[in-house]
Amino acid sequence: MFGFNSIKDYQKNLLNGQTTCVEAVSFYLASIRENAHLNAFLETYADEALQRAAALDELQKSGQPTGKLHGVVVGLKDIICYKGHELSASSKILQGFISIYNATVTERLLQEGAIIIGRQNCDEFAMGSSNENSAFGNVLNAKDNSRVPGGSSGGSAVSVQAGLCMISLGSDTGGSVRQPADFCGIVGLKPTYGRISRYGLIAYASSFDQIGIFGKTIDDVALILEVIAGADDFDSTALTSKVPEYSLNLDDSGRKYKIAYFKEALEHPGLDKEIAKSLREFIRKLTDDGHTVEPVDFELLEYVVPAYYVLTTAEASSNLSRFDGIKYGYATKKPVTSLTDFYKQTRSEGFGKEVKRRIMLGTFVLSAGYYDAYFTKAQQVRTILVERTNIIFRQYDAIISPTVPAPAFKFGEKSNDPIEMFLADIYTVFANLTGIPAISIPLFTHQSGMNFGIQVMVSREDEKTLLQLSKRFVKGS
């Protein structure tokens, strides 16, 4: 019976003849069918994946060199381009659209021997914190089907949680990898802004969006980052600095860290008492283990969510204006009297409620008379946050915080209160506003039975420290 623990163990078993790529793909396809009720995958590429698996098995048998991700079975969030395959951003408005090129991350996965098994459900255009906003129905949390998996990358998180693939790629604009990772009890990494090319990622808010990685181990996530990170001629915002070998030397040899935490984050009235208690006990343990852990005052916490939503909705208003039903995707069938009427009907019918809300909000904050009052002020807050963050990282190696204010909630619990839903992002949006790397690692179990963990953040381009420290935390020392 096929089983998966880590990429390293899997590839060792491939080399020893204990399993095959075909066996792995067959196992995951069967698991996806058996767990279809979770609604994690919108589509699987069964025949194609099996053919590629067979070709990779033959490659290994022939003794030819194999890639770093030889045989690794990967799922892609439905906003990452895969040439010749449907791409909808889980929205009706992109109905029937076929991608005409590969995203850079897709290309790099394939070059290193990965097998892409399918595209995964998500909140429409990556807008949401619960995966209740997909045009194709909710994704269910595999541990408790009455609870949300988190969003927007809910399908990608559940796929790893439920063992439907080895690794998933999602996107993180304000926590859309880390929050569902926390809700599903897995590892979720958002790298430094620009560390991974955004070419081929459907844009929500371009100065925030970053492709992220879901996995079950720090080592697996490190290896995937090593493969897909790096400069890209197709993305001028991609970092040009050399990509470290993240998968090597993850053991930090007993290094003692200097770690900060935001006092206001732990004392926030919206933070679940059990999560707060677990984090305080964790801080105590770190201190006992010889690390320096200190509180820092951060009175700006109450401004991060408003600034984030002003800026991201403004960018969304601009980015989503291209979806008009003329060149591709959904077009209204109702009779119209003008081109403007056609646009209105198509977009009214094609976009879901949450996407419309954010487009309208973004259009409002960009409008004459409100631009300076909202958009300019939010940009100023963002600049101050970056400056404050740089000061903190001159003194500390990392910042730790809760990933979320509460464990996975029930479906419908926050649906009628968008403000409460937005506040679920209070701890994650900080890393996107400042462009720093952050990770959610699963460490605890709530009395509700759901997993939760902590978020770790480090300075820009220091993913190596982030991964080393996270591995230390997972190991418990």
Phi and psi in degrees as a GROMACS rama.xvg file:
@    title "Ramachandran Plot"
@    xaxis  label "Phi"
@    yaxis  label "Psi"
@TYPE xy
-69.4611  140.289  PHE-2
-143.503  154.37  GLY-3
-129.99  127.618  PHE-4
-114.776  -43.4396  ASN-5
-159.26  161.433  SER-6
-61.8114  -41.793  ILE-7
-59.0265  -48.0541  LYS-8
-65.5944  -40.4013  ASP-9
-61.875  -45.3594  TYR-10
-70.7394  -29.7141  GLN-11
-65.1862  -41.2895  LYS-12
-66.3759  -35.4664  ASN-13
-62.193  -45.0971  LEU-14
-65.1947  -36.168  LEU-15
-83.7352  -1.63339  ASN-16
76.787  15.8426  GLY-17
-81.2444  -17.2964  GLN-18
-153.628  177.591  THR-19
-136.725  164.137  THR-20
-63.9189  -37.4112  CYS-21
-62.4871  -42.6014  VAL-22
-62.3833  -41.0342  GLU-23
-63.2951  -48.3651  ALA-24
-63.4504  -41.5538  VAL-25
-61.2723  -40.7695  SER-26
-61.1203  -47.054  PHE-27
-69.9509  -36.4233  TYR-28
-62.8481  -40.0966  LEU-29
-65.998  -39.8639  ALA-30
-64.5637  -38.9441  SER-31
-64.2697  -41.7005  ILE-32
-64.2234  -43.9994  ARG-33
-66.4409  -26.6686  GLU-34
-111.978  30.6698  ASN-35
-59.8739  -26.8464  ALA-36
-64.3727  -21.0319  HIS-37
-71.3741  -21.7087  LEU-38
61.5978  31.96  ASN-39
-76.0282  -36.6798  ALA-40
-104.935  133.475  PHE-41
-85.221  -27.2934  LEU-42
-160.727  141.345  GLU-43
-115.087  153.357  THR-44
-108.517  63.0308  TYR-45
-57.7103  -58.0675  ALA-46
-62.2921  -44.8318  ASP-47
-62.4998  -44.0076  GLU-48
-65.361  -40.6879  ALA-49
-66.2469  -39.8619  LEU-50
-63.5835  -43.6286  GLN-51
-65.2208  -39.316  ARG-52
-61.1347  -43.523  ALA-53
-62.6778  -41.4896  ALA-54
-64.5167  -39.0045  ALA-55
-68.589  -36.7502  LEU-56
-61.8177  -42.5361  ASP-57
-65.5609  -38.1626  GLU-58
-59.8814  -44.6685  LEU-59
-67.9605  -39.5112  GLN-60
-61.7363  -34.369  LYS-61
-75.4618  -8.89475  SER-62
82.4512  8.08337  GLY-63
-76.7078  157.05  GLN-64
-61.001  141.697  PRO-65
-114.323  160.809  THR-66
-79.9883  170.098  GLY-67
-61.6596  -27.1753  LYS-68
-111.046  30.3213  LEU-69
-51.4179  115.811  HIS-70
78.975  1.76829  GLY-71
-72.9955  127.816  VAL-72
-93.6449  119.347  VAL-73
-123.7  142.815  VAL-74
-110.468  147.818  GLY-75
-115.628  131.567  LEU-76
-58.0041  144.213  LYS-77
-74.2891  38.4415  ASP-78
-134.971  11.541  ILE-79
-112.421  124.521  ILE-80
-68.9977  135.895  CYS-81
-135.172  110.252  TYR-82
-51.2471  131.706  LYS-83
81.3139  6.31559  GLY-84
-122.112  152.339  HIS-85
-65.0062  147.271  GLU-86
-144.548  119.641  LEU-87
-127.03  -8.28012  SER-88
53.6076  28.0116  ALA-89
52.5259  37.4787  SER-90
-127.12  144.389  SER-91
-64.4775  -28.0994  LYS-92
-71.448  -17.767  ILE-93
-104.574  21.5597  LEU-94
-52.2238  124.017  GLN-95
81.4719  2.86277  GLY-96
-75.5911  132.96  PHE-97
-111.799  127.902  ILE-98
-65.2837  136.814  SER-99
-101.312  2.12723  ILE-100
-156.397  165.95  TYR-101
-89.4387  139.505  ASN-102
-62.0438  155.198  ALA-103
-58.1805  -41.1139  THR-104
-64.3927  -38.6043  VAL-105
-62.5378  -45.2351  THR-106
-60.0813  -43.2906  GLU-107
-70.4131  -35.3472  ARG-108
-61.4915  -47.6762  LEU-109
-64.9423  -38.7568  LEU-110
-62.404  -28.7192  GLN-111
-98.1916  13.1534  GLU-112
92.0376  13.1186  GLY-113
-73.3812  158.501  ALA-114
-116.475  119.346  ILE-115
-91.4532  119.301  ILE-116
-96.0431  -18.7495  ILE-117
169.792  177.252  GLY-118
-108.123  144.605  ARG-119
-112.95  142.766  GLN-120
-61.9507  151.506  ASN-121
-159.205  169.533  CYS-122
-62.0101  141.531  ASP-123
-53.347  125.654  GLU-124
52.4965  29.4424  PHE-125
64.6823  26.1408  ALA-126
-107.606  98.7923  MET-127
157.963  161.985  GLY-128
-121.368  14.4179  SER-129
-144.169  -6.74887  SER-130
59.3833  34.8894  ASN-131
-100.668  3.00574  GLU-132
-109.027  12.3968  ASN-133
-76.2994  142.788  SER-134
-68.7983  -10.0047  ALA-135
-113.879  21.3659  PHE-136
95.9509  164.951  GLY-137
-69.773  147.79  ASN-138
-92.0103  138.744  VAL-139
-101.034  142.254  LEU-140
-69.396  126.099  ASN-141
-66.3014  -25.7633  ALA-142
-79.685  -31.11  LYS-143
-150.874  104.554  ASP-144
-65.9591  -10.7355  ASN-145
-86.8143  -4.33995  SER-146
-113.051  154.648  ARG-147
-73.545  154.937  VAL-148
-90.4073  -4.40792  PRO-149
91.9387  166.273  GLY-150
-150.184  171.113  GLY-151
-84.8799  -14.5827  SER-152
-86.3124  45.7715  SER-153
-62.9019  -42.6658  GLY-154
-63.8286  -37.504  GLY-155
-67.8559  -40.0624  SER-156
-67.3113  -47.4606  ALA-157
-63.6209  -33.4538  VAL-158
-60.9947  -38.6883  SER-159
-77.4643  -42.6662  VAL-160
-55.6852  -45.8317  GLN-161
-90.6641  2.34611  ALA-162
71.9617  41.7001  GLY-163
-98.7706  -9.70816  LEU-164
-164.662  171.519  CYS-165
-83.4488  -40.6746  MET-166
-140.758  148.517  ILE-167
-129.811  148.767  SER-168
-106.445  132.748  LEU-169
-125.407  -163.482  GLY-170
-135.15  150.232  SER-171
-131.916  107.295  ASP-172
-101.322  -31.8385  THR-173
-149.913  17.3339  GLY-174
131.998  10.4951  GLY-175
-73.3446  -3.74697  SER-176
-105.494  -46.2328  VAL-177
-68.8763  -40.7048  ARG-178
-66.4322  -49.6858  GLN-179
-65.607  -30.448  PRO-180
-60.8183  -42.7845  ALA-181
-63.672  -47.9611  ASP-182
-62.3408  -28.3445  PHE-183
-103.113  -0.719331  CYS-184
72.2706  36.9776  GLY-185
-130.204  -179.622  ILE-186
-89.7263  135.171  VAL-187
-136.936  119.795  GLY-188
-111.472  129.208  LEU-189
-110.591  112.651  LYS-190
-74.8186  177.906  PRO-191
-53.3709  142.387  THR-192
-57.7497  124.88  TYR-193
94.3451  -10.5903  GLY-194
-64.1244  -35.4013  ARG-195
-116.052  132.685  ILE-196
-59.4561  141.205  SER-197
-96.7814  5.2075  ARG-198
-62.8903  121.936  TYR-199
91.7458  6.29238  GLY-200
-101.385  123.793  LEU-201
-63.4103  125.674  ILE-202
-77.504  138.153  ALA-203
-107.51  -67.6085  TYR-204
-132.721  103.547  ALA-205
-62.3706  -29.1892  SER-206
-86.4364  1.45023  SER-207
-117.724  -35.7599  PHE-208
-56.8273  136.992  ASP-209
-150.433  131.696  GLN-210
-68.2558  135.915  ILE-211
-127.183  175.722  GLY-212
-128.446  134.732  ILE-213
-108.911  136.062  PHE-214
-157.196  175.607  GLY-215
-96.7787  -17.0807  LYS-216
-133.724  154.996  THR-217
-63.4094  -39.28  ILE-218
-61.2073  -41.8294  ASP-219
-65.396  -43.7742  ASP-220
-63.8057  -39.9182  VAL-221
-61.4871  -42.7721  ALA-222
-65.2195  -42.8977  LEU-223
-63.2849  -43.3248  ILE-224
-59.6929  -42.4025  LEU-225
-58.2044  -36.5712  GLU-226
-77.6366  -43.5985  VAL-227
-94.9397  -11.5301  ILE-228
-77.8104  164.294  ALA-229
124.902  169.746  GLY-230
-61.022  154.04  ALA-231
-152.106  123.579  ASP-232
-62.8213  -20.2166  ASP-233
-87.5146  -6.02795  PHE-234
-136.513  106.021  ASP-235
-70.039  -14.6226  SER-236
-90.2658  -5.70589  THR-237
-69.9548  136.847  ALA-238
-66.5596  141.847  LEU-239
-99.0423  -4.18412  THR-240
-67.09  153.048  SER-241
-61.1286  139.158  LYS-242
-84.4151  119.634  VAL-243
-65.0576  161.371  PRO-244
-82.7316  84.294  GLU-245
-60.3007  -31.104  TYR-246
-76.9964  -11.201  SER-247
-98.1782  148.044  LEU-248
55.7014  45.6098  ASN-249
-76.2447  -13.3333  LEU-250
-79.0179  120.148  ASP-251
-91.5766  14.7179  ASP-252
54.9555  41.3306  SER-253
73.6438  18.5869  GLY-254
-57.5465  140.732  ARG-255
-99.1944  129.51  LYS-256
-102.936  154.956  TYR-257
-107.606  115.234  LYS-258
-122.529  138.536  ILE-259
-109.485  156.461  ALA-260
-141.9  150.906  TYR-261
-82.9356  117.028  PHE-262
-57.1431  -40.4685  LYS-263
-63.9353  -29.2285  GLU-264
-68.98  -42.2129  ALA-265
-74.5771  -24.6669  LEU-266
-99.1437  5.96243  GLU-267
-64.6582  133.692  HIS-268
-64.1419  -21.9366  PRO-269
-84.738  -2.81977  GLY-270
-82.3163  128.094  LEU-271
-54.3355  133.413  ASP-272
-61.8259  -37.0913  LYS-273
-69.8171  -37.6049  GLU-274
-65.245  -43.4505  ILE-275
-60.6788  -44.2524  ALA-276
-62.8221  -44.8866  LYS-277
-62.4927  -39.4684  SER-278
-68.8611  -38.7903  LEU-279
-64.1559  -40.1801  ARG-280
-66.6674  -36.1362  GLU-281
-65.6498  -42.0233  PHE-282
-61.5239  -40.767  ILE-283
-62.2727  -41.5471  ARG-284
-65.5286  -41.1901  LYS-285
-59.9804  -41.5284  LEU-286
-64.0776  -42.4319  THR-287
-62.6533  -30.0058  ASP-288
-82.6186  0.602343  ASP-289
101.535  1.12871  GLY-290
-82.969  154.247  HIS-291
-95.256  119.019  THR-292
-126.654  119.275  VAL-293
-132.968  145.704  GLU-294
-78.301  144.761  PRO-295
-125.594  141.841  VAL-296
-73.3267  132.839  ASP-297
-143.378  80.0147  PHE-298
-71.4401  -4.51464  GLU-299
-86.131  -0.656536  LEU-300
-55.1771  -38.8723  LEU-301
-69.4743  -13.2305  GLU-302
-94.1253  -13.3124  TYR-303
-68.884  -41.7965  VAL-304
-68.0204  -47.8133  VAL-305
-59.0006  -43.8634  PRO-306
-62.1195  -43.1287  ALA-307
-59.5587  -48.298  TYR-308
-72.9175  -30.3809  TYR-309
-64.5325  -47.8819  VAL-310
-72.0243  -43.819  LEU-311
-70.546  -37.6268  THR-312
-69.1654  -34.0735  THR-313
-61.5352  -44.5981  ALA-314
-68.2974  -36.4204  GLU-315
-64.6964  -39.919  ALA-316
-56.7077  -39.7716  SER-317
-75.2696  -48.5051  SER-318
-63.7574  -37.8248  ASN-319
-85.0508  -1.41055  LEU-320
-66.847  -17.6066  SER-321
-74.5135  -16.5381  ARG-322
-90.3286  94.9218  PHE-323
-126.835  0.636409  ASP-324
82.2896  4.02785  GLY-325
-86.4489  -53.6442  ILE-326
-89.5546  -31.7112  LYS-327
-161.753  167.38  TYR-328
78.5922  -161.865  GLY-329
-69.0936  141.563  TYR-330
-136.708  136.898  ALA-331
-60.1319  146.89  THR-332
-101.796  -3.57859  LYS-333
-73.9169  149.33  LYS-334
-65.5962  136.537  PRO-335
-127.906  157.222  VAL-336
-105.58  -11.2366  THR-337
-158.621  167.891  SER-338
-62.6753  -40.4834  LEU-339
-60.9687  -41.9864  THR-340
-63.5434  -37.7773  ASP-341
-62.5803  -46.3726  PHE-342
-57.7626  -47.7246  TYR-343
-60.234  -48.0396  LYS-344
-64.2031  -45.6033  GLN-345
-62.0983  -46.5732  THR-346
-72.9484  -32.8707  ARG-347
-65.6842  -39.0673  SER-348
-82.8467  -31.6159  GLU-349
-85.1614  -34.7465  GLY-350
-88.5157  145.6  PHE-351
-82.8144  175.216  GLY-352
-59.7013  -46.7471  LYS-353
-68.0572  -39.3752  GLU-354
-63.5122  -43.5854  VAL-355
-60.1926  -42.1822  LYS-356
-58.5326  -45.1737  ARG-357
-73.5367  -35.7475  ARG-358
-62.5231  -44.5094  ILE-359
-64.3891  -42.7981  MET-360
-63.4813  -43.6744  LEU-361
-64.2371  -40.2396  GLY-362
-64.6175  -37.8249  THR-363
-63.1545  -48.6941  PHE-364
-71.0811  -16.2919  VAL-365
-94.2415  -5.27233  LEU-366
-76.7406  159.009  SER-367
-59.1676  134.013  ALA-368
94.5251  -19.7149  GLY-369
-118.982  -13.9767  TYR-370
-55.6663  -52.2664  TYR-371
-69.2705  -35.485  ASP-372
-67.9573  -32.8593  ALA-373
-116.049  -62.459  TYR-374
-62.6627  -49.3005  PHE-375
-62.7315  -41.5155  THR-376
-62.7264  -41.0352  LYS-377
-64.6871  -38.302  ALA-378
-64.6272  -36.6061  GLN-379
-65.8712  -41.2358  GLN-380
-60.6146  -42.6379  VAL-381
-61.0858  -42.2325  ARG-382
-62.5823  -43.2445  THR-383
-63.4115  -40.9872  ILE-384
-60.7092  -43.8901  LEU-385
-61.3408  -45.0078  VAL-386
-62.6804  -44.2366  GLU-387
-64.3673  -38.8867  ARG-388
-64.7853  -42.3092  THR-389
-60.5529  -38.2611  ASN-390
-64.5037  -43.9405  ILE-391
-60.3215  -43.2135  ILE-392
-77.9269  -5.38576  PHE-393
-75.5496  -21.5942  ARG-394
-108.702  -24.0032  GLN-395
-128.773  152.787  TYR-396
-79.5092  -30.0815  ASP-397
-158.23  162.104  ALA-398
-120.068  134.843  ILE-399
-115.54  151.233  ILE-400
-159.839  170.344  SER-401
-62.5702  152.983  PRO-402
-80.6687  -41.6969  THR-403
-135.648  158.409  VAL-404
-77.2559  -16.3278  PRO-405
-156.63  158.185  ALA-406
-69.6571  176.501  PRO-407
-50.3344  128.4  ALA-408
-97.6439  169.239  PHE-409
-73.8814  151.233  LYS-410
-58.6392  135.915  PHE-411
84.7266  -9.90623  GLY-412
-64.1403  -35.6251  GLU-413
-118.68  4.05136  LYS-414
-61.1152  -32.2996  SER-415
-93.8978  5.82345  ASN-416
-131.761  86.843  ASP-417
-60.1216  -31.1669  PRO-418
-65.1996  -44.832  ILE-419
-63.306  -37.9531  GLU-420
-65.1078  -43.1187  MET-421
-61.932  -37.7787  PHE-422
-68.3902  -14.6023  LEU-423
-64.5138  -16.6776  ALA-424
-94.089  9.5852  ASP-425
-57.0491  -33.1352  ILE-426
-94.3084  -19.3148  TYR-427
-94.3761  -30.5786  THR-428
-66.604  -22.52  VAL-429
-54.9128  -44.6767  PHE-430
-66.2761  -32.0503  ALA-431
-75.661  -38.1858  ASN-432
-62.691  -34.8372  LEU-433
-99.3596  -10.5622  THR-434
78.1111  12.3805  GLY-435
-86.6974  157.927  ILE-436
-76.993  148.09  PRO-437
-150.25  153.86  ALA-438
-141.447  146.851  ILE-439
-109.753  127.295  SER-440
-121.797  136.386  ILE-441
-81.1778  122.127  PRO-442
-129.193  -23.3138  LEU-443
-131.568  166.126  PHE-444
-126.066  128.637  THR-445
-79.1707  158.143  HIS-446
-61.2617  -20.3302  GLN-447
-72.679  -9.49108  SER-448
95.5469  -7.70153  GLY-449
-90.6022  150.029  MET-450
-76.5718  153.888  ASN-451
-155.469  164.057  PHE-452
-145.725  -148.169  GLY-453
-128.671  160.649  ILE-454
-105.874  136.283  GLN-455
-119.808  134.011  VAL-456
-128.202  144.11  MET-457
-134.077  178.072  VAL-458
-71.9793  163.004  SER-459
-52.507  137.222  ARG-460
65.1064  17.0701  GLU-461
-108.307  42.9394  ASP-462
-60.147  -28.2833  GLU-463
-59.8708  -48.8989  LYS-464
-62.2776  -41.1251  THR-465
-58.5512  -44.8269  LEU-466
-70.9637  -40.9207  LEU-467
-62.9342  -46.3956  GLN-468
-64.8984  -40.7679  LEU-469
-63.3344  -39.0479  SER-470
-65.4512  -37.7511  LYS-471
-62.0238  -44.3429  ARG-472
-63.094  -42.3677  PHE-473
-64.9347  -37.1432  VAL-474
-71.4982  -19.5106  LYS-475
90.8043  28.835  GLY-476
